[in-house]
Amino acid sequence: MSANTGTDGFSEEERAAMKQRAAELKKEANRGRGNKAAADELDVLSKIAEMEPSDRAVAERIHAIVTANAPELAPKLWYGQPAYARKGKVVCFFRSGHVDKEPYSTFSFTSEANLADDSGLWPTSFAVTELSDEAAKTITALVKTAVR
């Protein structure tokens, strides 16, 4: 938790994320079923376009990787950040380091991702400052595994 916590225990950033998520849910309810998928992807692309240049470059590349390699995942905003869901449940998501006031962004998987294996150890979150070709290959492989 941040040092900027109020009496309720949430930081300003956490309260802002919760308000953003509430607005997203309200927007989803008002949008109906018609062109929801297209509108959700437009929301994600708009959010990416608003990011700081370094985060934007990474988020754009991750968006391209996920949508190309897991077309069954639908882009949507989740707590104000780009996420990718199957049947409404988020499988993976990107968090902007600038928004979170961290020195790096993160790309993470939820328990909806099929990454668990018999070893008892598997990746769920990665710190990202830039996306090298090798890192892009890793994310591509993990995304493909997450949706199998």
URPEVEN-V501371 format. One record per residue. N is the residue number from 1. SS is DSSP state (H for helix, E for strand, - for the rest). PHI is phi in radians with two decimals (999 if undefined). PSI is psi as a letter, one per 30 degrees, with the letter a starting at -180 (none if undefined). Layout:
n=(N/N)
ss=(SS/SS)
phi=(PHI/PHI)
psi=(PSI/PSI)
This chain:
n=(1/2/3/4/5/6/7/8/9/10/11/12/13/14/15/16/17/18/19/20/21/22/23/24/25/26/27/28/29/30/31/32/33/34/35/36/37/38/39/40/41/42/43/44/45/46/47/48/49/50/51/52/53/54/55/56/57/58/59/60/61/62/63/64/65/66/67/68/69/70/71/72/73/74/75/76/77/78/79/80/81/82/83/84/85/86/87/88/89/90/91/92/93/94/95/96/97/98/99/100/101/102/103/104/105/106/107/108/109/110/111/112/113/114/115/116/117/118/119/120/121/122/123/124/125/126/127/128/129/130/131/132/133/134/135/136/137/138/139/140/141/142/143/144/145/146/147/148)
ss=(-/-/-/-/E/-/-/-/-/-/E/H/H/H/H/H/H/H/H/H/H/H/H/H/H/H/H/H/H/H/H/-/-/-/-/H/H/H/H/H/H/H/H/H/H/H/H/H/H/H/-/-/H/H/H/H/H/H/H/H/H/H/H/H/H/H/H/H/H/-/-/-/-/E/E/E/E/E/-/-/E/E/E/E/E/E/-/-/E/E/E/E/E/E/E/-/H/H/H/H/-/-/-/-/E/E/E/E/E/-/-/-/-/-/-/-/-/-/-/-/-/-/-/-/E/E/E/E/-/-/-/-/H/H/H/H/H/H/H/H/H/H/H/H/H/H/-/-)
phi=(999/-1.34/-1.26/-1.54/-1.47/-1.66/-1.22/-1.48/1.58/-1.75/-1.31/-1.03/-1.13/-1.15/-1.12/-1.10/-1.12/-1.16/-1.11/-1.07/-1.11/-1.09/-1.14/-1.09/-1.10/-1.13/-1.08/-1.07/-1.14/-1.37/-1.31/1.34/-1.68/-0.72/-1.94/-1.05/-1.08/-1.15/-1.15/-1.12/-1.15/-1.08/-1.05/-1.12/-1.11/-1.15/-1.12/-1.09/-1.10/-1.40/-1.24/-1.00/-0.90/-1.17/-1.19/-1.05/-1.04/-1.18/-1.09/-1.09/-1.21/-1.10/-1.01/-1.11/-1.10/-1.14/-1.19/-1.36/-1.78/-2.50/-1.08/-1.33/-1.54/-1.69/-1.13/-2.81/-1.47/-2.45/0.93/1.39/-2.24/-1.09/-2.51/-2.39/-2.13/-2.04/0.92/1.48/-1.85/-1.14/-1.78/-2.59/-2.75/-1.99/-2.12/-1.27/-1.12/-1.12/-1.12/-1.46/0.98/-2.05/-1.33/-2.61/-1.57/-2.33/-2.10/-2.35/-2.08/-1.65/-1.19/-1.30/-1.34/-1.55/-1.78/-1.07/-2.40/-1.28/-1.30/1.44/-2.49/-2.62/-1.31/-2.26/-2.66/-2.29/-1.35/-2.37/-1.90/-2.72/-2.03/-1.21/-1.08/-1.13/-1.12/-1.08/-1.11/-1.11/-1.10/-1.01/-1.09/-1.16/-1.11/-1.07/-1.16/-1.08/-1.85/-1.31)
psi=(l/l/f/h/k/a/f/f/f/k/l/e/e/e/e/e/e/e/e/e/e/e/e/e/e/e/e/e/e/f/e/a/f/d/h/e/e/e/e/e/e/e/e/e/e/e/e/e/f/f/l/k/e/e/e/e/e/e/e/e/e/e/e/e/e/e/e/e/f/i/f/f/k/k/k/l/k/j/h/g/l/k/l/k/l/k/h/f/k/k/e/l/l/k/k/k/e/e/e/f/h/l/f/l/l/k/k/l/k/l/f/f/k/i/f/k/a/f/f/g/k/l/k/f/k/k/k/k/f/l/j/l/e/e/e/e/e/e/e/e/e/e/e/e/e/f/g/none)
